[in-house]
Amino acid sequence: MNYNAIAEEIEQLLRLRRPVIGISFRNESGKNLQVYRHSVPASCAFWTLATANFFKTERQHHLSCSIGAVTHGFTDVSSVGVGCGYNDVDLLVGAGWITEKDIKQLPSVKHQSSTVSYGPMRFIPFEPDVAVLFCNAEQAMVISSCISVKLVGRPACMGVPISINDKTAVISLGCTPSRLRAGYSPDELVVFIPREVLPELIEKLRKMVVAEQAVATAVMNK
């Protein structure tokens, strides 16, 4: 399957402001990629960085945010709790942003790799496990008209494991820490499309975009 072509067509059909990115949790995907050389405040920061660059990350890159470390499969959720030495968890729970019960129920990507590879999907040299799209409400609506989706709130990063593990598309409303750390705006939603669903999406999206245009024209001319 030509994921590069699929990404390009999705970007054009939906008129996305940002490129679609691809993420792979398999070691072989990153064999020709450079290891990211800087630290980031959370795993979600890699989403926007990957719109412009290819790179692979290692476990230590994902530990700045304990929530992201859990959802990306690098920290066991059973070890993350209030008073366990995770200052960010203590802060979030203490502020009432999330409960300890919520944390214990966080999903986690099931993988055995030591690296995670990222890049703009239009050009990636590897097969993605999940595609990530930054959409406005209208674009997300069109996607939800084409395929089944799950809607999730905070934390935004739980969209990664849900989409990969359940092989379903996820529309995330985002969360304040993610927006601040990754740098996407309040009017952007984050959509996660697992590799297995991409063929269905692109096939139906071609037809749905035409239908949406026809309806819009008819309404405007009425």
N, C-alpha and C positions, 0 to 999 in steps of 0.2 A: 504494500500500500504506500502511495506517495503522500506522506504526511506534509511535506513541504508545500505541495500543490493544494492540499486541503486547507492548510492554514492561510495561504494566499487568497483562496476563494472565500473563506469565511470572513476575512478582513474586508474584502471588497463588498460582499453581499450585505454585511451588517454595517459597513462604513465605520469600523472601529477606529477610535482615536489612537489606541496603542496596539502594537503587534501582539498576536497570539503567542504565548510562550509554551514550551514543552518542558516537562519535568520527567526524569527517569530515575528510578531507585535501583538500577542495576549497575554493578561495577563496570561491566564491559562497555556501557554507554559512554563512560568518561575516559576511556583509555587514551584518547588523543586530545583531551582537553586539559588546560592549565588549571591547577588548583587555585581557588580564589584566595588572594593574598591579604585580604583585610578582614577585620571583624565587623559584624553587623549587630544591631540590637535585637534582632529576632529573625526567625526563618522566613517570615513573610516579606522581609526586605529584599530577598532574592527575587521575588516575583517581578518587581519593577526594574531591578538591575538587569534581569534576563531579557528585557525587551530590547536591549542594545548589545548584549555580549553573551558569548558562550563561556561556560566555566563549570567546574565541578567543585563540590563542597565536601568536607569531611565532618565527622561527628562533632568536633569542637566548634565548628561554625554554627551549630544549632543549639548551643547550650546557654546562650545569653538570655533567652526567654524560656522558662521552664515549661510553659504551656506548649510552645512550638516544639520543644524537645520531645514532649510526649506525643503530640500528634504526628510528628515525623518519624517516630519509632526509635528514637535514640535514648530515651529515658523511660523506665518502667513507671507507669502511672501509680503503682502501689507505693512507690517511694516518695511521691510528691504530696506533701500535705503541710498544713499549718504547723510551724514549729519544727520542721524537719531540715531546716537550713536553707530553704529556698526563699530568699528575701522577697522576690517578686511575687511569689504566691502569697506570702504573708500580707503584702501590700494590697493585692487585688481582693483577697478575701476580707481583710480589715476594712477596706473602703466600701464593701458591699457590692463590688462589681461582679463577683462570682462567688459561689458557695463551694465549700470543700466537697460537698456531694457532687456538684457539677464537675469538678476536677476529676473525681474518681470515675466519672462516667465518660470521660473524654475518649474518643476513638483514636486509634493509632495505626499508622501504616504498617502492614505486615511485610517485612522485608528482612533480608540477611546481608545486605550490602553495607559497605563501609563508606560509600560515597553517594551523593545525589547530584545529578547533572542537570544543567539548566541552559536555555538558550531560546532565541526567537524561533518559533516552530517553522517559519517559512524557510529557514536555512539550516536547521539542526541536522547533524550527521548521525543521529541515533533515533531509535524508536521510542516515542514518549510513553510513559504510563498514564499521564494525564495532561490535557491542554488547559491553560488558564487564560481566561478572557476578562478584560475590564470593560464592562458594559454600562450603558445608561438604562433607565427603566424600559424604554421602548425596545431596545435591542434584546434585553432579557425576556421581555414579553414574547417577542418573535421566537426566541429559542424555546421557550416553554410551550409554544404552540406547535412545535415540531417534535419534541421528545419529552418523555417524562422527566420531571425534575423534583428534587427535594429542596425545600427552602430552609436555610439555617441562619441563625443569628450569630452572636458572639460565642466563642472566639472565631474569627474568620478562618483561621488555619485548619479548623476541623473539617472544612470542605475538602481538603486533600485526602485524608484517610477515608472519609465517607465515599467519595467518588471512586477511589481505587478499590477499596474493599468490597463495596456494594455494586460496583460496575454501573453506576447511575450518575446522571448529571446533577450537579448541586449549584444552586444559586445562593451565594452568601451575601447577607446584608452588610457584611464588613463589621469592623469594631474599631473603637477609638484608638487603642494601642497600635493596631495594624495600620490604620490610615496614617497615623503620625510617623510610624517607623518605616513603612514602605513608601509613603508619599503619594498615595492616590486620594482623590478628592471626595468630599461628602456625597457627590451625586453619582459616584461610580459604584457599581455592584461587581463582585468577583464571581465569575462563573467557572466551574470546574467540569471538564468533559473528559471522562475516561477514554482511553484509546479504543475500547470496544464499541463505543457509542458514536464515534466520529463519522463512520460511513453512513449511518442512519441520519445523523444531523445534516450532513452536507446534501444528501439526496432530498430530504424534505425541505431544507432551507431554500434551495433553488426555487421550489414551487411556492413556498410561503411568501418570499419576498415579492414575487410577481403578484400574488394575491393581495398583499398589503398595499402595493402601489396602485392596483386597480381600484380597490376600495377607497383609498385616499383620494384618487382622482374623481371618482363618482361622487363622493361626499362634498368635495370642494366645488364641483360643477352643478350641484343640485340647486 
